[in-house]
Amino acid sequence: MTATDTLTDGKLVNLPPEAGDVNAPRFEPDETWLRGASPVQQKTAMWRWFATRYEDPDTAVPHDDDGGYVFTDGGPFLADEVLHERFDGCVAPAVVQELVESVQQQVGNEWALRRLDKSGG
């Protein structure tokens, strides 16, 4: 998983309890909190949401004979589309775009679906 501090202006940001259950297998931020959070907190929460659903395809999916990805769960999922679709309604699109650009610099725009194991985690 991409380090949070590389996506939030070089700061490691801990989300407060009112942000949502950060220990849930699939983090879902509280939208009321998200709307009023600072841009760094917003990016941290959006990253947490994204990272609990998607992962770097380089280590998550098989490769074909030419080294290309073989997406088996409907991917690739495009970070720019996924993040803007989910968060433009409650976070300024410019802040969402900052996160998109950071994610793309770290891994790229194509992501694989993160599977939960049978225990739910």
Phi and psi in radians as a Rosetta constraint file:
Dihedral C 1 N 2 CA 2 C 2 CIRCULARHARMONIC -1.099 0.35
Dihedral N 2 CA 2 C 2 N 3 CIRCULARHARMONIC 2.392 0.35
Dihedral C 2 N 3 CA 3 C 3 CIRCULARHARMONIC -1.143 0.35
Dihedral N 3 CA 3 C 3 N 4 CIRCULARHARMONIC 2.338 0.35
Dihedral C 3 N 4 CA 4 C 4 CIRCULARHARMONIC -1.014 0.35
Dihedral N 4 CA 4 C 4 N 5 CIRCULARHARMONIC -0.716 0.35
Dihedral C 4 N 5 CA 5 C 5 CIRCULARHARMONIC -1.139 0.35
Dihedral N 5 CA 5 C 5 N 6 CIRCULARHARMONIC -0.418 0.35
Dihedral C 5 N 6 CA 6 C 6 CIRCULARHARMONIC -1.343 0.35
Dihedral N 6 CA 6 C 6 N 7 CIRCULARHARMONIC -0.249 0.35
Dihedral C 6 N 7 CA 7 C 7 CIRCULARHARMONIC -1.810 0.35
Dihedral N 7 CA 7 C 7 N 8 CIRCULARHARMONIC -0.088 0.35
Dihedral C 7 N 8 CA 8 C 8 CIRCULARHARMONIC -2.225 0.35
Dihedral N 8 CA 8 C 8 N 9 CIRCULARHARMONIC 0.936 0.35
Dihedral C 8 N 9 CA 9 C 9 CIRCULARHARMONIC 1.050 0.35
Dihedral N 9 CA 9 C 9 N 10 CIRCULARHARMONIC 0.595 0.35
Dihedral C 9 N 10 CA 10 C 10 CIRCULARHARMONIC 1.334 0.35
Dihedral N 10 CA 10 C 10 N 11 CIRCULARHARMONIC 0.197 0.35
Dihedral C 10 N 11 CA 11 C 11 CIRCULARHARMONIC -1.979 0.35
Dihedral N 11 CA 11 C 11 N 12 CIRCULARHARMONIC 2.416 0.35
Dihedral C 11 N 12 CA 12 C 12 CIRCULARHARMONIC -1.486 0.35
Dihedral N 12 CA 12 C 12 N 13 CIRCULARHARMONIC 2.086 0.35
Dihedral C 12 N 13 CA 13 C 13 CIRCULARHARMONIC -2.010 0.35
Dihedral N 13 CA 13 C 13 N 14 CIRCULARHARMONIC 2.161 0.35
Dihedral C 13 N 14 CA 14 C 14 CIRCULARHARMONIC -1.642 0.35
Dihedral N 14 CA 14 C 14 N 15 CIRCULARHARMONIC 2.273 0.35
Dihedral C 14 N 15 CA 15 C 15 CIRCULARHARMONIC -1.436 0.35
Dihedral N 15 CA 15 C 15 N 16 CIRCULARHARMONIC 2.456 0.35
Dihedral C 15 N 16 CA 16 C 16 CIRCULARHARMONIC -1.282 0.35
Dihedral N 16 CA 16 C 16 N 17 CIRCULARHARMONIC 2.832 0.35
Dihedral C 16 N 17 CA 17 C 17 CIRCULARHARMONIC -0.969 0.35
Dihedral N 17 CA 17 C 17 N 18 CIRCULARHARMONIC -0.586 0.35
Dihedral C 17 N 18 CA 18 C 18 CIRCULARHARMONIC -1.225 0.35
Dihedral N 18 CA 18 C 18 N 19 CIRCULARHARMONIC -0.159 0.35
Dihedral C 18 N 19 CA 19 C 19 CIRCULARHARMONIC -1.253 0.35
Dihedral N 19 CA 19 C 19 N 20 CIRCULARHARMONIC -0.444 0.35
Dihedral C 19 N 20 CA 20 C 20 CIRCULARHARMONIC 2.322 0.35
Dihedral N 20 CA 20 C 20 N 21 CIRCULARHARMONIC 3.084 0.35
Dihedral C 20 N 21 CA 21 C 21 CIRCULARHARMONIC -1.409 0.35
Dihedral N 21 CA 21 C 21 N 22 CIRCULARHARMONIC 1.670 0.35
Dihedral C 21 N 22 CA 22 C 22 CIRCULARHARMONIC -1.220 0.35
Dihedral N 22 CA 22 C 22 N 23 CIRCULARHARMONIC -0.197 0.35
Dihedral C 22 N 23 CA 23 C 23 CIRCULARHARMONIC -1.645 0.35
Dihedral N 23 CA 23 C 23 N 24 CIRCULARHARMONIC -0.050 0.35
Dihedral C 23 N 24 CA 24 C 24 CIRCULARHARMONIC -1.165 0.35
Dihedral N 24 CA 24 C 24 N 25 CIRCULARHARMONIC 2.541 0.35
Dihedral C 24 N 25 CA 25 C 25 CIRCULARHARMONIC -0.993 0.35
Dihedral N 25 CA 25 C 25 N 26 CIRCULARHARMONIC -0.585 0.35
Dihedral C 25 N 26 CA 26 C 26 CIRCULARHARMONIC -2.190 0.35
Dihedral N 26 CA 26 C 26 N 27 CIRCULARHARMONIC 1.698 0.35
Dihedral C 26 N 27 CA 27 C 27 CIRCULARHARMONIC -1.111 0.35
Dihedral N 27 CA 27 C 27 N 28 CIRCULARHARMONIC 2.294 0.35
Dihedral C 27 N 28 CA 28 C 28 CIRCULARHARMONIC -2.203 0.35
Dihedral N 28 CA 28 C 28 N 29 CIRCULARHARMONIC 1.891 0.35
Dihedral C 28 N 29 CA 29 C 29 CIRCULARHARMONIC -1.211 0.35
Dihedral N 29 CA 29 C 29 N 30 CIRCULARHARMONIC 2.578 0.35
Dihedral C 29 N 30 CA 30 C 30 CIRCULARHARMONIC -1.269 0.35
Dihedral N 30 CA 30 C 30 N 31 CIRCULARHARMONIC 2.058 0.35
Dihedral C 30 N 31 CA 31 C 31 CIRCULARHARMONIC -1.166 0.35
Dihedral N 31 CA 31 C 31 N 32 CIRCULARHARMONIC -0.552 0.35
Dihedral C 31 N 32 CA 32 C 32 CIRCULARHARMONIC -1.113 0.35
Dihedral N 32 CA 32 C 32 N 33 CIRCULARHARMONIC -0.806 0.35
Dihedral C 32 N 33 CA 33 C 33 CIRCULARHARMONIC -1.096 0.35
Dihedral N 33 CA 33 C 33 N 34 CIRCULARHARMONIC -0.783 0.35
Dihedral C 33 N 34 CA 34 C 34 CIRCULARHARMONIC -1.023 0.35
Dihedral N 34 CA 34 C 34 N 35 CIRCULARHARMONIC -0.725 0.35
Dihedral C 34 N 35 CA 35 C 35 CIRCULARHARMONIC -1.051 0.35
Dihedral N 35 CA 35 C 35 N 36 CIRCULARHARMONIC -0.610 0.35
Dihedral C 35 N 36 CA 36 C 36 CIRCULARHARMONIC -1.696 0.35
Dihedral N 36 CA 36 C 36 N 37 CIRCULARHARMONIC -0.020 0.35
Dihedral C 36 N 37 CA 37 C 37 CIRCULARHARMONIC -1.318 0.35
Dihedral N 37 CA 37 C 37 N 38 CIRCULARHARMONIC 2.798 0.35
Dihedral C 37 N 38 CA 38 C 38 CIRCULARHARMONIC -1.207 0.35
Dihedral N 38 CA 38 C 38 N 39 CIRCULARHARMONIC 2.780 0.35
Dihedral C 38 N 39 CA 39 C 39 CIRCULARHARMONIC -0.987 0.35
Dihedral N 39 CA 39 C 39 N 40 CIRCULARHARMONIC -0.652 0.35
Dihedral C 39 N 40 CA 40 C 40 CIRCULARHARMONIC -1.150 0.35
Dihedral N 40 CA 40 C 40 N 41 CIRCULARHARMONIC -0.743 0.35
Dihedral C 40 N 41 CA 41 C 41 CIRCULARHARMONIC -1.144 0.35
Dihedral N 41 CA 41 C 41 N 42 CIRCULARHARMONIC -0.682 0.35
Dihedral C 41 N 42 CA 42 C 42 CIRCULARHARMONIC -1.066 0.35
Dihedral N 42 CA 42 C 42 N 43 CIRCULARHARMONIC -0.806 0.35
Dihedral C 42 N 43 CA 43 C 43 CIRCULARHARMONIC -1.103 0.35
Dihedral N 43 CA 43 C 43 N 44 CIRCULARHARMONIC -0.672 0.35
Dihedral C 43 N 44 CA 44 C 44 CIRCULARHARMONIC -1.102 0.35
Dihedral N 44 CA 44 C 44 N 45 CIRCULARHARMONIC -0.805 0.35
Dihedral C 44 N 45 CA 45 C 45 CIRCULARHARMONIC -1.151 0.35
Dihedral N 45 CA 45 C 45 N 46 CIRCULARHARMONIC -0.735 0.35
Dihedral C 45 N 46 CA 46 C 46 CIRCULARHARMONIC -1.120 0.35
Dihedral N 46 CA 46 C 46 N 47 CIRCULARHARMONIC -0.715 0.35
Dihedral C 46 N 47 CA 47 C 47 CIRCULARHARMONIC -1.089 0.35
Dihedral N 47 CA 47 C 47 N 48 CIRCULARHARMONIC -0.770 0.35
Dihedral C 47 N 48 CA 48 C 48 CIRCULARHARMONIC -1.040 0.35
Dihedral N 48 CA 48 C 48 N 49 CIRCULARHARMONIC -0.773 0.35
Dihedral C 48 N 49 CA 49 C 49 CIRCULARHARMONIC -1.023 0.35
Dihedral N 49 CA 49 C 49 N 50 CIRCULARHARMONIC -0.866 0.35
Dihedral C 49 N 50 CA 50 C 50 CIRCULARHARMONIC -1.114 0.35
Dihedral N 50 CA 50 C 50 N 51 CIRCULARHARMONIC -0.815 0.35
Dihedral C 50 N 51 CA 51 C 51 CIRCULARHARMONIC -1.212 0.35
Dihedral N 51 CA 51 C 51 N 52 CIRCULARHARMONIC -0.314 0.35
Dihedral C 51 N 52 CA 52 C 52 CIRCULARHARMONIC -1.530 0.35
Dihedral N 52 CA 52 C 52 N 53 CIRCULARHARMONIC -0.038 0.35
Dihedral C 52 N 53 CA 53 C 53 CIRCULARHARMONIC -2.088 0.35
Dihedral N 53 CA 53 C 53 N 54 CIRCULARHARMONIC -0.473 0.35
Dihedral C 53 N 54 CA 54 C 54 CIRCULARHARMONIC -2.320 0.35
Dihedral N 54 CA 54 C 54 N 55 CIRCULARHARMONIC 2.710 0.35
Dihedral C 54 N 55 CA 55 C 55 CIRCULARHARMONIC -2.525 0.35
Dihedral N 55 CA 55 C 55 N 56 CIRCULARHARMONIC 2.871 0.35
Dihedral C 55 N 56 CA 56 C 56 CIRCULARHARMONIC -1.038 0.35
Dihedral N 56 CA 56 C 56 N 57 CIRCULARHARMONIC 2.104 0.35
Dihedral C 56 N 57 CA 57 C 57 CIRCULARHARMONIC -1.177 0.35
Dihedral N 57 CA 57 C 57 N 58 CIRCULARHARMONIC -0.333 0.35
Dihedral C 57 N 58 CA 58 C 58 CIRCULARHARMONIC -1.036 0.35
Dihedral N 58 CA 58 C 58 N 59 CIRCULARHARMONIC -0.609 0.35
Dihedral C 58 N 59 CA 59 C 59 CIRCULARHARMONIC -1.925 0.35
Dihedral N 59 CA 59 C 59 N 60 CIRCULARHARMONIC -0.083 0.35
Dihedral C 59 N 60 CA 60 C 60 CIRCULARHARMONIC -1.811 0.35
Dihedral N 60 CA 60 C 60 N 61 CIRCULARHARMONIC -0.377 0.35
Dihedral C 60 N 61 CA 61 C 61 CIRCULARHARMONIC -2.229 0.35
Dihedral N 61 CA 61 C 61 N 62 CIRCULARHARMONIC 2.704 0.35
Dihedral C 61 N 62 CA 62 C 62 CIRCULARHARMONIC -1.184 0.35
Dihedral N 62 CA 62 C 62 N 63 CIRCULARHARMONIC 2.817 0.35
Dihedral C 62 N 63 CA 63 C 63 CIRCULARHARMONIC -1.981 0.35
Dihedral N 63 CA 63 C 63 N 64 CIRCULARHARMONIC 2.619 0.35
Dihedral C 63 N 64 CA 64 C 64 CIRCULARHARMONIC -1.458 0.35
Dihedral N 64 CA 64 C 64 N 65 CIRCULARHARMONIC -3.097 0.35
Dihedral C 64 N 65 CA 65 C 65 CIRCULARHARMONIC -1.104 0.35
Dihedral N 65 CA 65 C 65 N 66 CIRCULARHARMONIC -0.402 0.35
Dihedral C 65 N 66 CA 66 C 66 CIRCULARHARMONIC -1.638 0.35
Dihedral N 66 CA 66 C 66 N 67 CIRCULARHARMONIC 0.048 0.35
Dihedral C 66 N 67 CA 67 C 67 CIRCULARHARMONIC 1.574 0.35
Dihedral N 67 CA 67 C 67 N 68 CIRCULARHARMONIC 0.004 0.35
Dihedral C 67 N 68 CA 68 C 68 CIRCULARHARMONIC -1.352 0.35
Dihedral N 68 CA 68 C 68 N 69 CIRCULARHARMONIC 2.805 0.35
Dihedral C 68 N 69 CA 69 C 69 CIRCULARHARMONIC -1.347 0.35
Dihedral N 69 CA 69 C 69 N 70 CIRCULARHARMONIC 2.529 0.35
Dihedral C 69 N 70 CA 70 C 70 CIRCULARHARMONIC -2.014 0.35
Dihedral N 70 CA 70 C 70 N 71 CIRCULARHARMONIC 1.661 0.35
Dihedral C 70 N 71 CA 71 C 71 CIRCULARHARMONIC -1.362 0.35
Dihedral N 71 CA 71 C 71 N 72 CIRCULARHARMONIC 2.149 0.35
Dihedral C 71 N 72 CA 72 C 72 CIRCULARHARMONIC -1.842 0.35
Dihedral N 72 CA 72 C 72 N 73 CIRCULARHARMONIC -0.134 0.35
Dihedral C 72 N 73 CA 73 C 73 CIRCULARHARMONIC -2.080 0.35
Dihedral N 73 CA 73 C 73 N 74 CIRCULARHARMONIC 0.638 0.35
Dihedral C 73 N 74 CA 74 C 74 CIRCULARHARMONIC 1.507 0.35
Dihedral N 74 CA 74 C 74 N 75 CIRCULARHARMONIC 0.054 0.35
Dihedral C 74 N 75 CA 75 C 75 CIRCULARHARMONIC -1.358 0.35
Dihedral N 75 CA 75 C 75 N 76 CIRCULARHARMONIC -3.142 0.35
Dihedral C 75 N 76 CA 76 C 76 CIRCULARHARMONIC -1.378 0.35
Dihedral N 76 CA 76 C 76 N 77 CIRCULARHARMONIC 2.643 0.35
Dihedral C 76 N 77 CA 77 C 77 CIRCULARHARMONIC -1.763 0.35
Dihedral N 77 CA 77 C 77 N 78 CIRCULARHARMONIC 2.198 0.35
Dihedral C 77 N 78 CA 78 C 78 CIRCULARHARMONIC -1.542 0.35
Dihedral N 78 CA 78 C 78 N 79 CIRCULARHARMONIC 2.094 0.35
Dihedral C 78 N 79 CA 79 C 79 CIRCULARHARMONIC -0.974 0.35
Dihedral N 79 CA 79 C 79 N 80 CIRCULARHARMONIC -0.760 0.35
Dihedral C 79 N 80 CA 80 C 80 CIRCULARHARMONIC -1.093 0.35
Dihedral N 80 CA 80 C 80 N 81 CIRCULARHARMONIC -0.761 0.35
Dihedral C 80 N 81 CA 81 C 81 CIRCULARHARMONIC -1.194 0.35
Dihedral N 81 CA 81 C 81 N 82 CIRCULARHARMONIC -0.808 0.35
Dihedral C 81 N 82 CA 82 C 82 CIRCULARHARMONIC -1.086 0.35
Dihedral N 82 CA 82 C 82 N 83 CIRCULARHARMONIC -0.853 0.35
Dihedral C 82 N 83 CA 83 C 83 CIRCULARHARMONIC -1.188 0.35
Dihedral N 83 CA 83 C 83 N 84 CIRCULARHARMONIC -0.765 0.35
Dihedral C 83 N 84 CA 84 C 84 CIRCULARHARMONIC -1.157 0.35
Dihedral N 84 CA 84 C 84 N 85 CIRCULARHARMONIC -0.715 0.35
Dihedral C 84 N 85 CA 85 C 85 CIRCULARHARMONIC -1.076 0.35
Dihedral N 85 CA 85 C 85 N 86 CIRCULARHARMONIC -0.738 0.35
Dihedral C 85 N 86 CA 86 C 86 CIRCULARHARMONIC -1.333 0.35
Dihedral N 86 CA 86 C 86 N 87 CIRCULARHARMONIC -0.655 0.35
Dihedral C 86 N 87 CA 87 C 87 CIRCULARHARMONIC -2.001 0.35
Dihedral N 87 CA 87 C 87 N 88 CIRCULARHARMONIC -0.179 0.35
Dihedral C 87 N 88 CA 88 C 88 CIRCULARHARMONIC -1.045 0.35
Dihedral N 88 CA 88 C 88 N 89 CIRCULARHARMONIC -0.413 0.35
Dihedral C 88 N 89 CA 89 C 89 CIRCULARHARMONIC -1.361 0.35
Dihedral N 89 CA 89 C 89 N 90 CIRCULARHARMONIC -0.257 0.35
Dihedral C 89 N 90 CA 90 C 90 CIRCULARHARMONIC -2.313 0.35
Dihedral N 90 CA 90 C 90 N 91 CIRCULARHARMONIC -0.103 0.35
Dihedral C 90 N 91 CA 91 C 91 CIRCULARHARMONIC -2.302 0.35
Dihedral N 91 CA 91 C 91 N 92 CIRCULARHARMONIC 2.493 0.35
Dihedral C 91 N 92 CA 92 C 92 CIRCULARHARMONIC -0.952 0.35
Dihedral N 92 CA 92 C 92 N 93 CIRCULARHARMONIC 2.257 0.35
Dihedral C 92 N 93 CA 93 C 93 CIRCULARHARMONIC -0.931 0.35
Dihedral N 93 CA 93 C 93 N 94 CIRCULARHARMONIC -0.528 0.35
Dihedral C 93 N 94 CA 94 C 94 CIRCULARHARMONIC -1.150 0.35
Dihedral N 94 CA 94 C 94 N 95 CIRCULARHARMONIC -0.626 0.35
Dihedral C 94 N 95 CA 95 C 95 CIRCULARHARMONIC -1.228 0.35
Dihedral N 95 CA 95 C 95 N 96 CIRCULARHARMONIC -0.732 0.35
Dihedral C 95 N 96 CA 96 C 96 CIRCULARHARMONIC -1.031 0.35
Dihedral N 96 CA 96 C 96 N 97 CIRCULARHARMONIC -0.763 0.35
Dihedral C 96 N 97 CA 97 C 97 CIRCULARHARMONIC -1.108 0.35
Dihedral N 97 CA 97 C 97 N 98 CIRCULARHARMONIC -0.625 0.35
Dihedral C 97 N 98 CA 98 C 98 CIRCULARHARMONIC -1.034 0.35
Dihedral N 98 CA 98 C 98 N 99 CIRCULARHARMONIC -0.769 0.35
Dihedral C 98 N 99 CA 99 C 99 CIRCULARHARMONIC -1.147 0.35
Dihedral N 99 CA 99 C 99 N 100 CIRCULARHARMONIC -0.761 0.35
Dihedral C 99 N 100 CA 100 C 100 CIRCULARHARMONIC -0.957 0.35
Dihedral N 100 CA 100 C 100 N 101 CIRCULARHARMONIC -0.822 0.35
Dihedral C 100 N 101 CA 101 C 101 CIRCULARHARMONIC -1.124 0.35
Dihedral N 101 CA 101 C 101 N 102 CIRCULARHARMONIC -0.670 0.35
Dihedral C 101 N 102 CA 102 C 102 CIRCULARHARMONIC -1.136 0.35
Dihedral N 102 CA 102 C 102 N 103 CIRCULARHARMONIC -0.772 0.35
Dihedral C 102 N 103 CA 103 C 103 CIRCULARHARMONIC -1.081 0.35
Dihedral N 103 CA 103 C 103 N 104 CIRCULARHARMONIC -0.764 0.35
Dihedral C 103 N 104 CA 104 C 104 CIRCULARHARMONIC -1.125 0.35
Dihedral N 104 CA 104 C 104 N 105 CIRCULARHARMONIC -0.639 0.35
Dihedral C 104 N 105 CA 105 C 105 CIRCULARHARMONIC -1.172 0.35
Dihedral N 105 CA 105 C 105 N 106 CIRCULARHARMONIC -0.600 0.35
Dihedral C 105 N 106 CA 106 C 106 CIRCULARHARMONIC -1.371 0.35
Dihedral N 106 CA 106 C 106 N 107 CIRCULARHARMONIC -0.774 0.35
Dihedral C 106 N 107 CA 107 C 107 CIRCULARHARMONIC -2.230 0.35
Dihedral N 107 CA 107 C 107 N 108 CIRCULARHARMONIC -0.587 0.35
Dihedral C 107 N 108 CA 108 C 108 CIRCULARHARMONIC 2.101 0.35
Dihedral N 108 CA 108 C 108 N 109 CIRCULARHARMONIC -3.050 0.35
Dihedral C 108 N 109 CA 109 C 109 CIRCULARHARMONIC -1.625 0.35
Dihedral N 109 CA 109 C 109 N 110 CIRCULARHARMONIC -0.328 0.35
Dihedral C 109 N 110 CA 110 C 110 CIRCULARHARMONIC -1.640 0.35
Dihedral N 110 CA 110 C 110 N 111 CIRCULARHARMONIC 2.211 0.35
Dihedral C 110 N 111 CA 111 C 111 CIRCULARHARMONIC -2.267 0.35
Dihedral N 111 CA 111 C 111 N 112 CIRCULARHARMONIC 2.702 0.35
Dihedral C 111 N 112 CA 112 C 112 CIRCULARHARMONIC -1.747 0.35
Dihedral N 112 CA 112 C 112 N 113 CIRCULARHARMONIC 2.699 0.35
Dihedral C 112 N 113 CA 113 C 113 CIRCULARHARMONIC -1.203 0.35
Dihedral N 113 CA 113 C 113 N 114 CIRCULARHARMONIC 2.285 0.35
Dihedral C 113 N 114 CA 114 C 114 CIRCULARHARMONIC -1.484 0.35
Dihedral N 114 CA 114 C 114 N 115 CIRCULARHARMONIC 2.142 0.35
Dihedral C 114 N 115 CA 115 C 115 CIRCULARHARMONIC -1.543 0.35
Dihedral N 115 CA 115 C 115 N 116 CIRCULARHARMONIC 2.452 0.35
Dihedral C 115 N 116 CA 116 C 116 CIRCULARHARMONIC -1.524 0.35
Dihedral N 116 CA 116 C 116 N 117 CIRCULARHARMONIC 2.470 0.35
Dihedral C 116 N 117 CA 117 C 117 CIRCULARHARMONIC -1.296 0.35
Dihedral N 117 CA 117 C 117 N 118 CIRCULARHARMONIC 3.041 0.35
Dihedral C 117 N 118 CA 118 C 118 CIRCULARHARMONIC -1.122 0.35
Dihedral N 118 CA 118 C 118 N 119 CIRCULARHARMONIC -0.355 0.35
Dihedral C 118 N 119 CA 119 C 119 CIRCULARHARMONIC -1.437 0.35
Dihedral N 119 CA 119 C 119 N 120 CIRCULARHARMONIC -0.094 0.35
Dihedral C 119 N 120 CA 120 C 120 CIRCULARHARMONIC 1.679 0.35
Dihedral N 120 CA 120 C 120 N 121 CIRCULARHARMONIC -0.006 0.35
